[in-house]
Amino acid sequence: MTGLPAGRPDPSWRAPLLHVDMDAFYASVATRDRPDLADVPVIVGGGTRGVVLSANYLARQYGVRSALPMTRARRMCPQAVVIAPDFETFSAVSSSVIENFRRITPLVEVVSLDEAFLDVRGSTRRLGSPRDIAGLLRATIHDEQGITCSVGVAASVSVAKLASRRAKPDGVVVVPPERVTSFLHPLDVGELWGVGDKTREMLHRLGLVTVGDVADTPLRTLQRAVGVHLGSQLHDLAWGTDRRTLTPRSGPFEPDRSMGADETFARDTDDRDVIVRELLRLSHRVTGRMRTAGVAGRTVTIRIRFADFTTITRSRTLPEATDVTVDVYRVATRLYDALGLQRARLRLVGVRVEGLVPRGSVHRQLVLGEAEHGWAEADRAVDRATRRFGAAAVRPASLM
């Protein structure tokens, strides 16, 4: 459900919440650089005593699902290729994807490595309708990371979550407010977000089989049957009137310890001027986010992906934490030059700053004879200008 007949208004304008869910994330990342596995069932997981972390859609046709014991998964799909998980790569890809979300809106609620909610009501004047924004995100993530995602667009969190499930794989489903009941009520109650197997069985025993059955049950009757809290929660979910605002957070467990950004070139390139200019642009973007978050970091990492999809990283740790664009750019450029890649064609470059700490905890050592005002003050002047006049108001001259 991605297109609209010509002349019809876009109903997504009334549905400002997006749930973005990566398609078979771990399996997609594990196989994106392996064209030989494009038409092969793939399972990502541990050894014989481990469990399935993810399975691609071909393996899922055999009933393989996440959390399934590996021994059982191998019996169900003996021809599957099993790949050990690479959590460092998964985390790096997830961080880059979340970076794309934050380019769209600061209101990002990260649920896990492979899914997040976005409130885009403040981005529509700049980027179009929520449906348009969903399409932009899908195209960008596919271009930069080589993987796909599905997007649900709705006015509440739970409906957006259900819509993204209906959009899989690699699609968009929009559920505007006027379509919520027709979308929700035919579903089995087990489809509702947060309703597990035990709750589903209990509701079925009570004769509440569909979401519509729950919706048609008076609230007090529902509360007497299943408890006040669960009854109220089920009532709101059944009518799609649950939470409509987001709590921005970087992840489900802890704040970001690093910030970074990647960029895929339109064409593979070995032109140093093009590459270092991109490193400057990425450094500018990353440090701007760091200053907004009030953090600084000591370790600068660059990520290089070659035309054959081979990927390497190089890092350098500074004596003091910084959030200054020029500091990060200089280190990124030195790391790139040290690789000696004069004739190597690159597909992607990335810049990341790690070991983030609160900016207030950083005490910079003064240097004798140093100017009173330098690049740090210039960065903050740029930040003030961009907050007032927009991101394009001021930028490094070489990026004009």
Secondary structure, DSSP 8 states (H G I E B T S, - for coil): -----TT---GGGG--EEEEEETTHHHHHHHTT-GGGTTS-EEEE-STTSBEEEE-HHHHTTT--TT-BHHHHHHH-TT-EEE---HHHHHHHHHHHHHHHHHH-S-EEEEETTEEEEE-TTTHHHH--HHHHHHHHHHHHHHHHS--EEEEEESSHHHHHHHHHHH-SS-EEE--GGGHHHHHTTSBGGGSTT--HHHHHHHHHTT--BHHHHHTS-HHHHHHHH-HHHHHHHHHHHHT-S--S---BS-SSS--SEEEEEEEEEEEE--HHHHHHHHHHHHHHHHHHHHHHTEEEEEEEEEEEETT--EEEEEEEEEEEE--HHHHHHHHHHHHHHT--TT--EEEEEEEEES-EEGGG------TT--SS-HHHHHHHHHHHHHHH-TTSS--GGG-
